[in-house]
């Protein structure tokens, strides 16, 4: 097997995933694009493992760890996206920049430090 074929396919998959991360606004599609990038890495790991004829199959073992981490990332990421959608009503990534709670009116960082010192 030539190494060029899976390497080119993995590079194309990674580029499509990178485009999806940079261009998409929906958080679900961003998570799917990250998964696509991780799958491109998995393809490279297995291809190089076969090409190098590693006796320990380290590339395949790393692929299993990557799949486990990707599953955990998707589970936590979807939970966060669902909670944000319930609270904000949208999963638009551009609108999520304002997730911090609004500051008290007229409160400056100096006045909050003075209040903390007075309370202590």
C-alpha positions in Angstrom: 0.0 0.0 0.0 1.3 3.4 -0.9 1.4 5.9 2.0 0.4 8.8 -0.2 -3.2 7.8 -0.7 -4.3 7.7 3.0 -2.1 10.7 3.7 -3.7 12.8 1.0 -7.2 11.7 2.1 -6.3 12.5 5.7 -5.0 16.0 4.7 -8.2 16.7 2.8 -10.4 15.5 5.7 -8.4 17.7 8.1 -8.7 20.7 5.8 -12.4 20.2 5.5 -12.7 20.0 9.3 -10.5 23.1 9.8 -12.7 25.0 7.3 -15.8 23.8 9.3 -14.3 25.0 12.6 -13.3 28.4 11.2 -16.3 29.2 9.0 -19.3 27.7 10.8 -21.4 29.5 13.4 -23.5 26.7 14.7 -21.9 25.0 17.7 -23.1 21.5 16.7 -21.4 21.9 13.2 -18.2 23.1 14.9 -18.2 20.0 17.1 -18.7 17.8 14.0 -15.8 19.5 12.3 -13.6 18.8 15.2 -14.6 15.2 15.0 -13.7 15.2 11.3 -10.2 16.5 12.2 -9.7 13.8 14.8 -10.8 11.2 12.3 -8.1 12.5 9.9 -5.5 12.1 12.6 -6.8 8.6 13.3 -6.4 7.7 9.6 -2.8 9.0 9.6 -2.0 7.0 12.7 -3.3 3.8 11.3 -1.7 4.4 7.9 1.7 5.1 9.3 1.3 2.1 11.7 0.7 -0.2 8.7 3.5 1.5 6.6 6.1 1.1 9.4 5.0 -2.4 10.2 5.3 -1.7 13.9 5.3 -4.9 16.0 3.5 -3.2 18.9 0.9 -1.5 16.7 1.4 1.8 18.6 -0.5 3.8 15.9 -3.6 1.6 16.4 -3.4 1.8 20.2 -3.1 5.6 19.9 -6.1 5.6 17.6 -8.2 3.8 20.3 -7.2 6.4 22.8 -8.1 9.2 20.4 -11.5 7.6 19.7 -12.2 7.4 23.5 -11.2 11.1 24.0 -13.3 12.1 21.0 -16.3 10.3 22.5 -15.9 12.1 25.8 -15.4 15.4 24.0 -18.6 15.0 22.1 -20.6 14.0 25.1 -19.4 17.0 27.2 -19.6 19.4 24.2 -23.2 18.4 23.4 -24.2 18.8 27.0 -22.7 22.3 27.1 -24.3 23.2 23.8 -27.7 22.0 25.0 -27.5 24.0 28.2 -26.5 27.1 26.3 -29.3 26.6 23.9 -31.8 26.2 26.7 -30.5 29.4 28.4 -29.9 31.6 25.4 -32.3 30.1 22.8 -29.5 29.9 20.1 -26.4 27.8 19.5 -24.8 30.5 17.3 -21.1 30.7 18.3 -20.9 34.4 17.5 -23.6 35.2 20.0 -22.0 33.2 22.7 -19.3 35.7 23.2 -21.6 37.6 25.6 -22.0 34.7 28.1 -20.6 36.6 31.0 -23.1 38.0 33.5 -23.6 41.7 33.2 -21.7 43.8 35.7 -23.5 45.8 38.3 -24.5 49.3 37.1 -21.8 51.8 38.1 -19.5 49.2 39.5 -15.8 49.6 38.5 -13.1 47.1 39.3 -11.7 49.6 41.9 -15.1 49.9 43.7 -15.5 46.1 43.8 -12.0 45.7 45.3 -12.9 48.4 48.0 -16.1 46.5 48.8 -14.2 43.3 49.2 -11.7 44.9 51.5 -14.4 46.5 53.6 -16.2 43.2 54.0 -13.0 41.5 55.2 
